Amino acid sequence: MADHATSSDPQVQRQLDRLGALSPGADILGLERITRLLERIGNPQLALPPVLHVAGTNGKGSTCAFLRAAIEAAGMRAHVYSSPHLVRFNERIRLAGALIEDAMLAPLLEEVLDAGGDIGASFFEVTTAAAFLAFARVPADALILEVGLGGRLDATNVVARPAVTGIAQLGIDHQAFLGDTLEQIAAEKAGIAKPGVPLVTMRYAPHIAEIVAAAGAPVFAQGAAWDFEVHGDRLHYRDARGAVETPLPALAGPHQPANLSLAIAMLRHQQALAVPDEALGAAPRNARWPARMQKLGDGPLLHLLPRGSELWLDGGHNEAAAMAVSAALAQLARGRPVQLVLGMLANKDAQGLLAPFAQLAAGLHAVPVPGHEHHVPARLAEAARMLGIPHASVAPDVPGALAAIAREGGAPVVLVLGSLYLAGTVLEANGELPD
């Protein structure tokens, strides 16, 4: 089933079964089908609150989390559209601060599926149309809209006039859809740009910055229009309007201050929402984004490890993410032994993900990703050994890997990584459902 969507509610599950059977859209990007589908349900994308549209290879979800935290700290209500879900499909659609309820989700999906049965829309396109319908019917002050894949041809790009757009970190991923070079990927991401709409970006190499600047929107790039520095436990942001000082993000990792700063820059370069500096200062502590360098709490999985161990989770699945996560892990471990539990989808670059961990990990246990085509665990273990990671082996699942790590003794820092789908199974198994 597409994106492994299941529900304990039988009415929702009936619609998810219909959704999972859709074709051909999963392998074909484009705006024709989503445009036709939206026309049939009354063009709800024309009745949305101010939209903050975010693209990027890595960091776009964290940026959206900071945007939501700041908007809510300002006393406003925010819709959020994000993907994929980790445990429950409902996570994709947040209405005025709360995940969509099953009682609303089931008829929404049914309405959209009934309207577009002959269009051939994809799982993501139908989900996007249903989300827009919900967002148009439930009042809110803003919609934080995360791009699903790329930008230019992503279903979310039917929004014609967002309040602001933003592009987070760029890296190589989804090559079959977006191209094999950073230049091609940058052009796809920059496709969310709209004439006259502020486009806020991180700092890119000059040739990438030129591609983004050619998108036809006023560009506010890090280094030129805004920037930030970290001093001690404080973030210092500045732009033409002045300076803002905030605490460092509660989200772990040295990459998160940049994502926070991008969110601040997006809010300060748009006119639709008034977000005071006090709310910007609250965002770094209030933002939550599961499965992104998340420390797992007391639960069944943590109990499999020796006392004093730490269990971390990250859904990163490409080299750029691995570089950020490995840096964060090195800080967190502080010289303690690091063990990896890795499962990856078959279309991801295992070598690229593993390389940044080669000098850090004392061992690795490779596992399958349930319900999805994945790298054979034995080959992941072999790739790890070739990179110099010792004691690389396979396990039937994450609990089996943790039990094997426990038998080795000590109190290691353990990171489960490689797939957001795998991360969802981990959260569910440890009793930490995203809310």
ROMARSE-751778 format. One record per residue: x negated, y, z of N, C-alpha, C, O in turn; residue in one letter. Coordinates in steps of 0.02 Angstrom, whole numbers, plus 50000, padded with zeros to 5 digits. Example, Ala and Ser with C-alpha at 12.3 -4.5 7.8 and 13.67 -1.06 7.14 Angstrom:
% residues 2
493404971650390493854977550390493404983550390492884983450423a 493584988850354493164994750357493555000250394493305005750402s 
***
This chain:
% residues 435
499584994050000500005000050000499565006250000499045006450033m 499785011449963499385017449958499265020550026499735021650064a 498645021850042498455024950105498695020950166498695023650221d 498895014650156499045010250212499555013450259499455013450320h 500105016150231500595019850270501115015050298501465011650261a 501165014850364501675010750398502005014850452501735019950474t 502595012650474502955016150527503335011050568503565005950543s 503415012650633503825008450676504565009950668504985006250693s 504735015350633505425017250620505655013850556505355015150504d 506175009750557506365006050496506595010550439506495008950381p 506905016250456507135020750403506535023950368506525024650307q 506035026050407505425028750377505065023450337504835024650282v 505015017350366504655012050331504975010350264504625008850216q 505635010750260505975009450196505735014350143505625012450085r 505655020550162505425025650114504675024950100504445026150044q 504295023050151503575022050140503445016150094502965016150056l 503875011050098503815005450051503925007849979503575005749934d 504425012049970504535014949903503945019349882503725019149825r 503685023149929503125027649915502505023649896502145025549850l 502385018149931501785014149918501805010549852501285008449827g 502405009849822502455006349758502375010949698502415008649641a 502255017349710502225022149654501615021049610501095018649633l 501685022849548501145022949499501355027949445501945029449439s 500885030449405500165028949403499745034049440499135033749438p 500075038849472499745044949491499125044449533498725049149534g 499025038849568498445038449613497785039349577497295041449607a 497765037749513497145038149476497135043749424496675044249384d 497645048049425497705053349374497845059949408498385060849437i 497375064649406497495071249433497865075549382497825074249322l 498215080549406498565085049360499165088149395499395085549446g 499415093749368499955097449399500625096449365501135099049388l 500645092749310501265092049272501805088349313502375090649317e 501615082749342502115078749378502365082349441502975082549453r 501915085249480502135088649541502565094749523503035096249560i 502415098149468502825103949447503525101749429504015104949449t 503585096249391504255093749373504635091449435505235092649441r 504295088049479504615085649540504875091449583505435091149608l 504465096549591504675102249631505265105849599505705108349635l 505275106249534505845109349500506495105749517507015108949526e 506465099149521507075095249534507335096049605507925094949618r 506905098049651507125098849720507175106149740507205107849799i 507195110649690507325117649704506725122049713506785127649738g 506135119749693505515123749697505395126449768505345132549777n 505335122049817505225124449886504565128149894504485132049942p 504085127049850503435130449855503515137949847503045141649862q 504085140349823504205147449815504495150549879504595156549882l 504635146449929504955148849990504525147350052504795146250106a 503875147150043503425145550098503205151850136503195157250106l 503035151250199502725156850234502025158150206501795154250163p 501685163450227501015164850201500555158650206500515155350257p 500215157250150499825151050143499085152650149498825157250117v 498735148650190498005148650193497775142150163497865136850193l 497475142450104497315136450063496575134950069496155139250055h 496405128850091495715127150107495485121050067495815115850068v 494915121750032494605116249995493905115150023493675118850067a 493565110049998492885108550019492765101150022493235097250030g 492135099150015491975092050020491985089750092492265084450108t 491685093550136491675092150208491845098450246491675103950224n 492165097650302492305103450345492975106850334493165111050374g 493335105050281493965108650270494475107050323494865111350343k 494485100750348494955099050400494805102650465495255105150499g 494165103050484493965106850544494135114150537494375117350584s 494015116950478494195123950465494945124950475495145129950505t 495345120350450496075120850459496255120450533496715123950556c 495905116250571496045115750643495895122250679496265124250723a 495345125650660495185132050690495695137450669495895141650710f 495915137250606496425141950584497065141150625497355145950648l 497275134950632497885133650671497805136150743498255139350770r 497235134550774497135136550844497155144050852497435146650900a 496865147750804496865155050808497565157950798497765162450835a 497915155350749498595157850735499055156450794499455160850813i 499005150550823499425148950881499225153050942499655154950982e 498575154350950498355158551006498615165650999498675169151049a 498765167750938499055174350926499805174450937500135179550926a 500095168750959500805168550974501235166950914501845167750917g 500935164650859501315163050799501355155450790500995151650822m 501815153450746501915146350732501625144650664501715148450616r 501285139050660500955137050597501175130150575501175125450615a 501365129550511501425123050479500715120950459500275125150447h 500595114350455499955111750431500085105750386500475101350404v 499755105650328499775099850284499065097250276498625100950255y 498955090850294498285088050292498315080750270498845077750271s 497745078050251497705071050231496985068550238496515072550239s 496895061950243497425056950251497655056850323497365060150366p 498175052950337498355051750407497885046550436497575042650399h 497825046450501497385041750534497765035550558497555029950546l 498335036750592498735031250618499455031450591499705026550564v 499775037250599500475038050578500515042850519500185048050518r 500925041150470501045045350412501245052450433501075057250400f 501615052950488501865059450512501315064550523501445070550520n 500695062250534500145066850546500025071650488499725076950497e 500245069750429500125073950370500535080350370500345085250338r 501095080450406501565086050403501685088550474502035085250514i 501415094250490501515097350556501965103350546501805108050508r 502545103250580503045108450572503045113150632503205111150688l 502855119450620502865124550673502525122050736502745123550791a 501985118150727501575115950783501635108650803501195106050836g 502185105350783502295098350804502325093750744502565095750691a 502085087650751502135082850697502865081550680503305081450723l 503005080650616503685079550593503975073350626503635068250633i 504605073850647504945068250679505195063250627505355065150571e 505225056950647505475051750602506175053350576506325052050517d 506595056150618507295057550599507335062550542507815062450504a 506835066850535506815071650479506425068750421506585070050363m 505895065050436505445062550384505805057650336505725058250276l 506175052950362506485047850320506945050950267506865049350208a 507435055250285507855058150233507485062750185507665063350127p 506955066050209506555070250164506235066150110506285067750050l 505895060750130505575056350081506095053450033505975053049973l 506665051450060507185048550018507435053649967507535052049909e 507525059849989507765065049944507275066149886507485066749828e 506635066449901506135067649849506055061549804506015062249743v 506045055649833505975049549792506575048649747506495046549689l 507175050049771507765049349729507755054449672507975052849616d 507505060349686507495065649635506985064349580507085066249522a 506425061049598505885060449549505715053449529505145052049510g 506185048849532506045041849519505775040249451505415035349442g 505935044449401505715043149332505115047249311504895046849254d 504845051249357504295055749338503615052249341503155054149306i 503565047049383502925043549390502455047249437501845046749430g 502735051049484502315054849531501945050049577502165044449590a 501375052349602500945048349645501165048849717501595052849736s 500865044549759500955044649831500845051749857501255054349894f 500285054749839500115061349866500585066749839500755071349875f 500785066149776501235071249747501915071049780502195076349796e 502185065149792502835064749826502775067249898503205070849922v 502235065449931502125067749999502075075350001502365078550045t 501715078249953501645085549950502325088849938502475093949970t 502725086149893503385089049880503825088649942504175093449958a 503815082949977504205082250038503975087250091504385090150127a 503315088150096503055092850145503275099950128503485103650173a 503235101950065503455108650046504195109650062504395115150083f 504595104450051505305104950067505405106150142505815110250162l 505025102450183505075103350255504835110350275505145113650317a 504275112550246503995119050264504475124750245504505129850279f 504835123850190505305129050168505925129250212506255134450216a 506105123650243506715123350283506625125050356507095127050390r 506015124250381505885125550452505485132150458504955132750428v 505735136950495505375143450499504685142750532504605139050580p 504215146550506503545147150535503235153450509503475156450461a 502685155450541502355161650521501815160650469501615165350435d 501565154350462501015153050415501025145650397501295141450433a 500715144250340500605137250319499865136450305499585139850261l 499545131850341498845130150329498855124050284499085118650303i 498595124850224498675119850171497985117050152497575120650123l 497865110850170497235107550153497275104150086497745100350073e 496805105550042496765102149978496655094649988496275092650032v 496985090649948496895083449954496265081049919495855077549949g 496185082949856495615080649816495435085949765495845087649722l 494825088549769494605093549721494895100349736494725103449786g 495345102549692495645109049700496045111049639496645112149643g 495705111549583496005114049521496635110049502497145113049485r 496595103449505497145099149485497485095649544497875091049534l 497335097749604497645094849663498365097149668498525102849650d 498805092849693499515094449696499655100649737500145104149724a 499235102149787499345108149828499245114549789499445119949812t 498925114149730498735120149694499315123149654499215127749614n 499925120749665500505123849634500705130249671501115134049645v 500425131349729500575137649765500245143349727499635143749723v 500655147749700500405152749653500065158749686499625161749657a 500285160349747500035166549777499915165649852500295168249893r 499385161949870499235161349941498995168049970498815172549933p 498985168450036498735174450068497975174850064497695180250058a 497645169050067496915168650063496735161450046497105156750062v 496175160550012495905153949999495205153450028494865158450035t 494995147350043494335146350072494025139850046494385135050033g 493375139850039493015133850018492465132450069492025136550080i 492505126650100492015124550151491405121450117491265122950059a 491055117250152490435114350126490555110350063491065106850057q 490095110750016490135106949954489635101249956489085101949983l 489835095549928489395089749924489645084949870490165086149840g 489265079649860489455074749809489935069649839489765066149887i 490535069249810491035064449832491575064149779491665068849741d 491935058649776492475057649727492245058949656492585062349617h 491655056249639491365057749573491815055749515491815058949463q 492205050349524492635048049469493155053349451493395053449394a 493325057749497493825062849485493525069749473493785073649433f 492965071249507492715078049510492065079249474491855084949465l 491725073949452491085074749418490505072449461490575071249521g 489925071949430489335069149463488845074349489488345072649520d 488975080849477488515086049497488855091049542489475091749541t 488455094649582488735099849624489065105349583489565108349605l 488795106549524489085111749480489795109849460490255114049464e 489895103549440490565101349421491035101449480491615103549474q 490795099249537491215099049597491405106049619491975107349638i 490915110649617491055117549636491595120549591492035124149615a 491565119149526492075121749480492765119149497493265122749492a 492805112749516493455109849534493725112949598494315114749602e 493295113749648493515116749711493725123949701494225126149729k 493355127649660493505134649648494145135549608494385141149600a 494435130049585495065130349549495645132649591496185134149565g 495565132949658496105135549700496125143149699496605146149724i 495625146349671495595153649669496175156349627496375153349578a 496445162149648496985165449613496815172749604496515175749649k 496985175649547496835182849536497115187149592497705186749609p 496685191349619496905196049671496945193149740497075196849788g 496845186549748496885183349814496175182349842495755179649807v 496045184649902495365183849930495145176549932495515172149954p 494535175249908494225168649910493615169149956493135172649941l 493645165650013493115165950063492715159550060492995154050060v 492055160150057491635154250049491045154350097490865159550125t 490765148450106490125147950142489555150150096489675152150038m 488955149850121488365151750083488175145950036488065140350059r 488135147349972487955142249923487315144349886487135150249885y 486985139449855486415140949812486645145749756487225145549737a 486195149849730486405154949681486795152349622487285155349602p 486585146549593486935144049534487635141549551488085141849509h 487735139049613488395136949635488825143149650489415143349633i 488525148149681488885154349697489135157649634489685160549633a 488745157349580488965160349517489585156849489490025160149462e 489605150249495490185146449471490805148449510491335149549481i 490735148949575491305150749617491535157949603492125159349600v 491055162349593491215169349580491575170349514491935175249504a 491475165649467491785166049401492515163849402492835163749350a 492775162049461493445159249465493995164549456494585162749448a 493815170949458494305176049444494635179049505495145182449499g 494365177849564494635180649626494105184849660493505183749649a 494305189649702493805193249743493485188349792493835185349833p 492825187749789492465182749829492135186149889491805191249882v 492235183149947491915185450009491485179750035491725175350070f 490845179950017490395174450030489975175650092489795181350107a 489825170250127489365170750183488695173450160488435171450108q 488425177950199487785181050181487865187650146487445192150153g 488405188350108488545194650074489095198550108489015204450123a 489665195250121490235198750152490305197250226490605201250262a 490035191650249490095189850320489535185150338489215182250293w 489405184350402488895179650424488985178350499489405181550531d 488595173850525488635172250596487955169850621487535167750582f 487865170250686487275167550719487505164350785488015166250813e 487115159550808487245156450872486705158450920486105157650907v 486905161150978486435163051031486675159651095487185161451123h 486285154851118486485151251178487135147651167487195143451122g 487635149151209488285145851203488805150451172489395149551183d 488575155451133489035160251103488925160551028488365159951003r 489465161650991489435162750919489545170150906490015173150932l 489115173050866489165180150848489325180650774488905179150731h 489935182750759490175183550690490185191050673490315195250716y 490045192550609490075199450588490285200050515490135195650474r 490635205350500490815207050431490905214650428490715218150475d 491175217250374491235224450364491695227650416491645233650429a 492145223750445492605226450496492285226850564492545230150609r 491715223550573491385223650638491205216750662491175212050622g 491075216050726490825209850754491355206650799491775209950829a 491315199950803491735196050848491285190950883490865187750851v 491375190350949490995185450986491465180251015491985182051044e 491295173851008491725168451034491295163251069490685163151060t 491615158951109491255153051133491085148451074491365149151019p 490625143851085490495138751034491075133751032491435132951081l 491175130450975491735125850969491695120051018491155117551034p 492275117851041492315111751081492195105651036491965100451060a 492355106150972492215100750925491465099750921491085104450912l 491245093550928490535092050932490185092750865490485091550813a 489555094750867489135094850807488875101750791489235106650798g 488245102150769487945108650751488245111750689488115117550674p 488655107950651488985110550591489625114350607489875118050564h 489915113450667490555116350681490555124050687491065127150670q 490025127250712490035134550711490135137450641490455142750633p 489875134250590489975136750521490705136050501490975140450469a 491025130450519491725129550502492165134550540492635137350511n 492005135750603492355140850642492285147650610492765151450604l 491675149350589491555155850559491925156650493492165162150478s 491965151350454492355151650392493085153150408493405157150374l 493365149850459494055151250478494145158450500494625161750480a 493685160950540493725167950561493695172550500494075177350495i 493235171150454493165175350394493805175150352494015180350326a 494115169350346494745168950308495285173350340495645176850305m 495335173050406495855176950440495715184350436496185188350434l 495085186350436494905193450434494875196350363494775202350355r 494975192050313494975194550244495655193450211495695192650150h 496175193350250496855192950223497295198050259497105200550312q 497875199550230498295204950256498975202450281499355206350310q 499145196050271499815193650287499925192350361500495192850385a 499395190750398499445188950468498995193350510498415194550493l 499265195750566498865199850612498625195250668499015193450712a 497985193450666497695188950717497165192950755496635194450728v 497305194750817496835198950855496195195150873496175189050872p 495685198950891495045195850909495115191150968494755186250973d 495575192751014495665188351072495885181351051495665176351080e 496305180951000496525174450975495955170850939495905164750943a 495545174650903494955171550871494505168550924494205163250914l 494445171950980494015169451035494285163251068493905159351096g 494955162151065495255156151095495205150151049495235144451072a 495145151250984495165145850935494645140450946494815134550942a 494005142150960493505136850965493635131851021493425126051016p 493955133951074494095129451130494735125651121494815120151148r 495205128451083495865125251076495915120551017496375116451014n 495455121050970495505117050909495395109650924494945107850961a 495805105450894495745098250899495775095250829496195097250788r 495315090550814495305087450748495055080250757494455079050757w 495515075450764495325068550780494875065350729494905066950669p 494445060950753493995056850711493445060850678493145058550629a 493315066850702492745070650679492305071850740492425076450779r 491795067750746491355067650805491785068150868491705072650910m 492235063350874492675062950932492405057850982492255052150964q 492335060051044492125055551096492745051851122493215055051146k 492745045251116493315041351136493335040651212492825039951245l 493945040851238494035040551310494125033451336494015028551300g 494325033151398494415026751431494965022851395495535025151390d 494795016851370495275012851333494985006051318494415004651335g 495375001751284495164994851272494494994251235494104989751250p 494354998651187493724998151150493135000251193492624996851193l 493205005651228492655007851271492505002651324491925001851344l 493014999051347492914993951398492504988051374492244984151414h 492444987351307492034981851280491284983151288490884978551282l 491104989451300490394991351305490164991451378490584992051423l 489524990851389489264991151458489414997951491489465003051457p 489474997851556489595004051593489055009151577488465007351575r 489245015251567488775020551552488685021751477488365026651458g 488965017451436488925018451363489395024051342489865025851378s 489255026851284489705031751254489935029151186489555025951150e 490565030351169490855028151106491115034151068491575037651091l 490825035351010491005041050968491305038550902491195032850881w 491695042950871492045041150809491995046850759492115052650776l 491825045250697491825050250644492015046850578491765041450562d 492455050150541492675047350477492245049350418492445048150361g 491665052450430491235054650375491045048950328490905043450351g 491025050450263490905045050215490485047150155490485043850104h 490115052650162489655054550108489005057350139488965058350200n 488515058550097487855060450122487865067050159487545067850210e 488245071950133488275078550166488565077850236488315080950283a 489085073850242489385072750308488885069150354488825070750413a 488535064250326488055060350366487495064750393487265063650449a 487275069550355486745074050378486985078050439486615078850487m 487605080450436487875084350492487995079850553487835081650609a 488275073950540488445069450595487825066650628487795066050690v 487315064950589486695062350618486355067550662486065065950714s 486385073950640486095079250681486475079950747486175080950800a 487135079550743487535079950803487395074050849487345074850910a 487335068050820487215062150860486535062350894486475060150952l 486045064950860485375065450891485395069950952485065068651002a 485785075350948485845079851006486205076451063486015077151121q 486725072651046487135069451097486765063751132486835062651192l 486365060051093486025054151120485465056051168485355052551217a 485115061451154484575063851197484085058251214483895057351272r 483885054551163483385049251172483665042451190483285037651191g 484305041851205484595035351219484665031351155484705034351101r 484685024751158484755020751097485425021951063485945022651095p 485395022250996485995023550955486165017250915485735014450882v 486795015150919487045009550880487595012050834488025015950855q 487585009750771488095011650723488555005750709488335000050706l 489195007250701489685002450675489955005550611490275010850613v 489845002350555489965005450490490435001250447490344995250438l 490945004550421491385001750369491515007050317491655012750335g 491475005350252491535010350199491965007750142491945001750126m 492335012250112492705010450052492215008849996491655011349994l 492445004649950492005002149897491755007649851491215006849821a 492125013149845491925018449798491475023749830491365029049799n 491225022549890490795027349924490065025149920489905019249913k 489615030049926488895028949919488595026949987488455031250029d 488505020549996488245018050060487535020350073487375022350129a 487115020250022486425022350030486385029550052485995031350097q 486795033850020486785040950037487025042250108486755046550143g 487525038350131487765039250199487255036850250487175040050302l 486925031350236486475028350286485815031950293485525032050348l 485565034850240484895037650241484775042550299484245042150330a 485235047150314485095051850369485055048550438484805051550485p 485295042350444485265038850508484665034250515484575031050566f 484255033850462483725028750460483235029350518483005024250544a 483075035350539482595036350593482925036850662482585037650713q 483585036450663483955037550725484245031150754484225030150815l 484505026850711484875020950734484415015250754483955013550718a 484555012350812484185006450834484495000050807484174994850806a 485115000450783485444994650756486084996550721486335002150729g 486354991850682486964993150644487364986750639487084981350628l 488024987350646488484981750636488974983950582489364988650591h 488974980450526489404982150469490064978250475490064972350492a 490624981750460491284978750466491704980350405491544985050368v 492224976550392492694978250338493144984050357493194985850416p 493484986950307493984992150317494664988850303494824987750245v 495054987350353495674983650343496154987050295496274993050300p 496424983150248496924985650203496674989550143497074992350105g 496004989950134495724993850079495134990250048494794986250081h 495004991649985494404988949952493804992149985493754998249988e 493334987950008492774990650046492124987250026492124981949994h 491574990350046490924987350036490894980750076491124980450133h 490614975650046490514969350081490044970750140489494973350130v 490254969050201489834970650260489114968150255488654971550276p 489014962150226488334959450221487904964050178487304964750191a 488194967150127487804971650085487654978250120487124981250110r 488124980550160487984986550200487404985250248486964989450257l 487414979350279486874977650326486204977150289485694979350314a 486224974450229485604973950189485344980850171484744982150174e 485804985250151485594992150135485284995550195484794999250188a 485564994350254485294997350315484584994750328484144998650346a 484494988250320483824985350332483314988250283482744989550301r 483514989150221483064991850170482844999050187482305001150168m 483285002650223483115009450243482715009650308482505015050329l 482615003850338482215003650399482605003450464482325004050518g 483275002650459483675002050520483614994850545483824990250509i 483344993750603483244986850627483894983750652484384987150665p 483894977250657484444973550688485124975050655485624975950689h 485124975350588485754976450552486084969750540485784965050513a 486724969150560487084962850554487814964350537487994970150526s 488224959250534488924960150517489364957850575489154953950617v 489984960450576490484958450625491164958150591491264961550540a 491624954350618492274953750585492704959950590493124961150547p 492584964050641492974970150651492614974450703492094972550729d 492904980150719492584984750767492534981650836492004982150867v 493064978650863492984975450929492434970150929492064969650978p 492374966250876491844961350872491154964550872490694961950902g 491094970250837490454973750835490284976450904489704975950926a 490774979250940490634981951006490454976451055490024977351098l 490784970751049490614965151093489894962751080489534961051127a 489694962751017489004960751000488504965751028487974963851052a 488664972151024488224977251052488174976451127487624977251156i 488724974751160488714973751233488254968051253487924968351305a 488224962851211487804957151227487064958851224486644955351253r 486894964251188486204966351182485964970051245485364971051254e 486444972051288486254975351350486134982851342486184985551287g 485974986051397485854993151396486504997051397487034994151405g 486455003651390487035008051388486955012851329486795018651339a 487065010351269486915014351209487445019651196487985019751225p 487285024151150487765028551119487975025251053487555024051010v 488615023751046488865020050989489295024750946489725028250971v 489165024650881489565028650834489885024050783489545020250748l 490555024450778490925021050724491025026150669491275031650681v 490835024350607490875029350553490995025950487491005019750481l 491075030150435491085027850366491745028350331491765028050269g 492305029150368492955029250335493485032050383493515029950441s 493895036650359494445039050400494965033650410495315033550461l 495025029050362495495023450371495265018850427495665016650468y 494615017550429494345013650485494445017450550494605014450601l 494345023950548494425028050609495125027450636495225027250697a 495625027050592496305026350615496425019950654496775019950705g 496115014450631496195008150667495855008550735496095005550783t 495305012250740494945012950803495365017050853495415015150911v 495655022550830496065026650875496655022650901496825022950960l 496975018850857497545014850877497335009550927497685008350977e 496775006250914496545000850958496345003451027496404999851077a 496115009651030495915012551095496475016351129496385019151183n 497065016451097497635019751127497595027351126497845030651171g 497285030151074497215037451069497535039851004497185041650957e 498205039851001498555041750940498535049350931498665053050978l 498365051750871498375058950858499085061750869499585058750850p 499115067650901499755070850912499765078050885500275081450891d 
***
